[in-house]
Amino acid sequence: MYLRRNLQESVTFNDEKTLSATRGSLKELAQHSKAVFTVIGLTIGGTVAFYTFTTYMQKFLVNTSGFSNATATLISILTLVVFMLVQPLFGYLSDRLGRKPLLIAFGAFGTLFTVPILSGLSHTKSFETVFLLIMIALVITSGYTSINAVVKAELFPANIRALGVGFPYAIAVSIFGGSAEYIALQFKNNGHQGWFYWYATTCIFISLVMYLSMSDTKKHSKID
């Protein structure tokens, strides 16, 4: 026997159903340019940090730290499992404290510790030390990853929310997140691997500036 439950839509969503054909159009999105640039700004640092300490990290541990493929893969799996498990905790904290404090914490700690963490990872051969350093980086990054989707959704009214979130987010991720590994490897191949550490830090700092200037979407949400 299956129980059927109806998911209730918000009042604003039901009201927006009656709007004109401009719903979800680029013309309508242009009316929310500030929110669009906010999405791009808050995504830049988060996506670079995420790709650096997840997708790229396995190659980093092999090419730079000198671990075997098997060991690097094991470390990556273990850190990602823990990373996944802490996301609900940070989501809970954002509901209690607000979105902005978590984003600022990510931006501040990411700006301060990205270079030391990557430098430490490049010089250590200890499994435990590598695991700990990556987890510190991922816990910091959780201030962004756990809530970035809801923050972006809270920036837009219902009639433009899907396009407003998806379009600028796709631009920021493809340009900055998708290129992070390529840029890191190019710096390494040219003998300037440390430059990537500062590149990632700069991207996070750019987002920190955005976090400091934006309103807390938990208090000023456009989701009713």
VENDA-V729246 format. One record per residue. N is the residue number from 0. OMEGA is omega in whole degrees, 0 to 359 (none if undefined). BURIAL is 1 if it has 16 or more other C-alpha atoms within 10 Angstrom, else 0. Layout:
{{N | OMEGA | BURIAL} {N | OMEGA | BURIAL}}
This chain:
{{0 | 182 | 0} {1 | 177 | 0} {2 | 180 | 0} {3 | 179 | 0} {4 | 180 | 0} {5 | 177 | 0} {6 | 183 | 0} {7 | 177 | 0} {8 | 178 | 0} {9 | 179 | 0} {10 | 181 | 0} {11 | 179 | 0} {12 | 180 | 0} {13 | 178 | 0} {14 | 184 | 0} {15 | 181 | 0} {16 | 184 | 0} {17 | 183 | 0} {18 | 186 | 0} {19 | 183 | 0} {20 | 179 | 0} {21 | 178 | 0} {22 | 176 | 1} {23 | 181 | 1} {24 | 177 | 0} {25 | 177 | 0} {26 | 178 | 0} {27 | 180 | 1} {28 | 180 | 1} {29 | 178 | 0} {30 | 182 | 0} {31 | 185 | 1} {32 | 179 | 0} {33 | 179 | 0} {34 | 178 | 1} {35 | 180 | 1} {36 | 175 | 0} {37 | 178 | 1} {38 | 180 | 1} {39 | 182 | 1} {40 | 182 | 1} {41 | 181 | 1} {42 | 187 | 1} {43 | 183 | 1} {44 | 182 | 1} {45 | 183 | 1} {46 | 177 | 1} {47 | 178 | 1} {48 | 181 | 1} {49 | 182 | 1} {50 | 181 | 1} {51 | 187 | 1} {52 | 175 | 1} {53 | 184 | 1} {54 | 184 | 0} {55 | 190 | 1} {56 | 180 | 1} {57 | 178 | 1} {58 | 179 | 1} {59 | 182 | 1} {60 | 179 | 1} {61 | 188 | 1} {62 | 185 | 0} {63 | 183 | 0} {64 | 176 | 1} {65 | 177 | 1} {66 | 175 | 1} {67 | 178 | 0} {68 | 183 | 0} {69 | 180 | 0} {70 | 179 | 0} {71 | 178 | 1} {72 | 179 | 1} {73 | 179 | 0} {74 | 180 | 1} {75 | 180 | 1} {76 | 182 | 0} {77 | 180 | 0} {78 | 180 | 1} {79 | 177 | 1} {80 | 179 | 0} {81 | 177 | 0} {82 | 179 | 1} {83 | 185 | 0} {84 | 183 | 0} {85 | 182 | 0} {86 | 178 | 1} {87 | 178 | 0} {88 | 180 | 0} {89 | 174 | 1} {90 | 177 | 1} {91 | 179 | 0} {92 | 180 | 1} {93 | 177 | 1} {94 | 181 | 0} {95 | 188 | 0} {96 | 186 | 0} {97 | 181 | 1} {98 | 187 | 1} {99 | 179 | 1} {100 | 179 | 1} {101 | 179 | 1} {102 | 178 | 1} {103 | 178 | 1} {104 | 176 | 1} {105 | 182 | 1} {106 | 182 | 1} {107 | 181 | 1} {108 | 177 | 1} {109 | 178 | 1} {110 | 183 | 1} {111 | 193 | 0} {112 | 181 | 1} {113 | 180 | 1} {114 | 178 | 1} {115 | 181 | 0} {116 | 180 | 1} {117 | 177 | 1} {118 | 177 | 0} {119 | 179 | 0} {120 | 183 | 1} {121 | 185 | 1} {122 | 184 | 0} {123 | 176 | 1} {124 | 184 | 0} {125 | 178 | 0} {126 | 184 | 0} {127 | 181 | 0} {128 | 178 | 0} {129 | 179 | 1} {130 | 182 | 1} {131 | 181 | 0} {132 | 179 | 1} {133 | 180 | 1} {134 | 176 | 1} {135 | 179 | 1} {136 | 182 | 1} {137 | 176 | 1} {138 | 176 | 1} {139 | 181 | 1} {140 | 179 | 1} {141 | 175 | 1} {142 | 175 | 1} {143 | 189 | 1} {144 | 185 | 1} {145 | 188 | 1} {146 | 187 | 1} {147 | 181 | 1} {148 | 181 | 0} {149 | 178 | 1} {150 | 180 | 1} {151 | 179 | 1} {152 | 182 | 1} {153 | 180 | 1} {154 | 189 | 1} {155 | 172 | 1} {156 | 188 | 1} {157 | 187 | 1} {158 | 183 | 1} {159 | 190 | 1} {160 | 184 | 1} {161 | 179 | 0} {162 | 181 | 1} {163 | 178 | 1} {164 | 189 | 1} {165 | 186 | 0} {166 | 179 | 0} {167 | 178 | 1} {168 | 180 | 1} {169 | 179 | 0} {170 | 183 | 1} {171 | 182 | 1} {172 | 182 | 1} {173 | 182 | 0} {174 | 187 | 0} {175 | 181 | 1} {176 | 182 | 1} {177 | 182 | 1} {178 | 186 | 0} {179 | 181 | 1} {180 | 179 | 1} {181 | 180 | 0} {182 | 179 | 1} {183 | 182 | 1} {184 | 178 | 1} {185 | 176 | 0} {186 | 181 | 1} {187 | 181 | 1} {188 | 180 | 0} {189 | 176 | 0} {190 | 181 | 0} {191 | 185 | 0} {192 | 181 | 1} {193 | 179 | 0} {194 | 179 | 0} {195 | 178 | 1} {196 | 180 | 1} {197 | 175 | 0} {198 | 179 | 1} {199 | 178 | 1} {200 | 179 | 1} {201 | 178 | 1} {202 | 179 | 1} {203 | 179 | 1} {204 | 177 | 1} {205 | 178 | 1} {206 | 178 | 1} {207 | 178 | 1} {208 | 178 | 0} {209 | 181 | 1} {210 | 182 | 1} {211 | 185 | 0} {212 | 184 | 0} {213 | 175 | 0} {214 | 176 | 0} {215 | 185 | 1} {216 | 176 | 1} {217 | 180 | 1} {218 | 183 | 0} {219 | 183 | 0} {220 | 174 | 1} {221 | 171 | 0} {222 | 180 | 1} {223 | none | 0}}
